[in-house]
């Protein structure tokens, strides 16, 4: 699979047994984190390697957000998972909502 580039990050399928993706710093090449669990489905995989596990069920996505409503910030496994596997659109916290609005309008995050 070709590398997926996002800003200063390179995202590749994980080498860990149960993780979907590993995230590497584009500049240093060092691994920063892993996210996603291969044993579970996601709303929609934006990267595409695990799109066979997409369920596109809005109620399941809503339930996911209820369970994972804490903001761990950027960059974190939580942030990458919400961004690339669960298609975060609206959040409970104002901070994330502001980031999403700026990202959509100015494409800066």
Secondary structure as a PSIPRED ss2 file (coil, helix, strand):
# PSIPRED VFORMAT (PSIPRED V4.0)

   1 X C   1.000  0.000  0.000
   2 X C   1.000  0.000  0.000
   3 X C   1.000  0.000  0.000
   4 X E   0.000  0.000  1.000
   5 X E   0.000  0.000  1.000
   6 X E   0.000  0.000  1.000
   7 X C   1.000  0.000  0.000
   8 X C   1.000  0.000  0.000
   9 X E   0.000  0.000  1.000
  10 X E   0.000  0.000  1.000
  11 X E   0.000  0.000  1.000
  12 X E   0.000  0.000  1.000
  13 X E   0.000  0.000  1.000
  14 X C   1.000  0.000  0.000
  15 X C   1.000  0.000  0.000
  16 X C   1.000  0.000  0.000
  17 X C   1.000  0.000  0.000
  18 X C   1.000  0.000  0.000
  19 X E   0.000  0.000  1.000
  20 X E   0.000  0.000  1.000
  21 X E   0.000  0.000  1.000
  22 X E   0.000  0.000  1.000
  23 X E   0.000  0.000  1.000
  24 X E   0.000  0.000  1.000
  25 X E   0.000  0.000  1.000
  26 X C   1.000  0.000  0.000
  27 X C   1.000  0.000  0.000
  28 X C   1.000  0.000  0.000
  29 X C   1.000  0.000  0.000
  30 X C   1.000  0.000  0.000
  31 X E   0.000  0.000  1.000
  32 X E   0.000  0.000  1.000
  33 X E   0.000  0.000  1.000
  34 X E   0.000  0.000  1.000
  35 X E   0.000  0.000  1.000
  36 X E   0.000  0.000  1.000
  37 X E   0.000  0.000  1.000
  38 X C   1.000  0.000  0.000
  39 X C   1.000  0.000  0.000
  40 X C   1.000  0.000  0.000
  41 X C   1.000  0.000  0.000
  42 X E   0.000  0.000  1.000
  43 X C   1.000  0.000  0.000
  44 X C   1.000  0.000  0.000
  45 X C   1.000  0.000  0.000
  46 X C   1.000  0.000  0.000
  47 X C   1.000  0.000  0.000
  48 X C   1.000  0.000  0.000
  49 X C   1.000  0.000  0.000
  50 X C   1.000  0.000  0.000
  51 X H   0.000  1.000  0.000
  52 X H   0.000  1.000  0.000
  53 X H   0.000  1.000  0.000
  54 X E   0.000  0.000  1.000
  55 X C   1.000  0.000  0.000
  56 X C   1.000  0.000  0.000
  57 X C   1.000  0.000  0.000
  58 X H   0.000  1.000  0.000
  59 X H   0.000  1.000  0.000
  60 X H   0.000  1.000  0.000
  61 X H   0.000  1.000  0.000
  62 X H   0.000  1.000  0.000
  63 X H   0.000  1.000  0.000
  64 X H   0.000  1.000  0.000
  65 X H   0.000  1.000  0.000
  66 X H   0.000  1.000  0.000
  67 X H   0.000  1.000  0.000
  68 X C   1.000  0.000  0.000
  69 X C   1.000  0.000  0.000
  70 X C   1.000  0.000  0.000
  71 X C   1.000  0.000  0.000
  72 X C   1.000  0.000  0.000
  73 X C   1.000  0.000  0.000
  74 X C   1.000  0.000  0.000
  75 X C   1.000  0.000  0.000
  76 X C   1.000  0.000  0.000
  77 X H   0.000  1.000  0.000
  78 X H   0.000  1.000  0.000
  79 X H   0.000  1.000  0.000
  80 X H   0.000  1.000  0.000
  81 X H   0.000  1.000  0.000
  82 X H   0.000  1.000  0.000
  83 X H   0.000  1.000  0.000
  84 X H   0.000  1.000  0.000
  85 X C   1.000  0.000  0.000
  86 X C   1.000  0.000  0.000
  87 X C   1.000  0.000  0.000
  88 X C   1.000  0.000  0.000
  89 X C   1.000  0.000  0.000
  90 X C   1.000  0.000  0.000
  91 X C   1.000  0.000  0.000
  92 X C   1.000  0.000  0.000
  93 X C   1.000  0.000  0.000
  94 X H   0.000  1.000  0.000
  95 X H   0.000  1.000  0.000
  96 X H   0.000  1.000  0.000
  97 X H   0.000  1.000  0.000
  98 X H   0.000  1.000  0.000
  99 X H   0.000  1.000  0.000
 100 X H   0.000  1.000  0.000
 101 X H   0.000  1.000  0.000
 102 X H   0.000  1.000  0.000
 103 X H   0.000  1.000  0.000
 104 X H   0.000  1.000  0.000
 105 X H   0.000  1.000  0.000
 106 X H   0.000  1.000  0.000
 107 X C   1.000  0.000  0.000
 108 X C   1.000  0.000  0.000
 109 X C   1.000  0.000  0.000
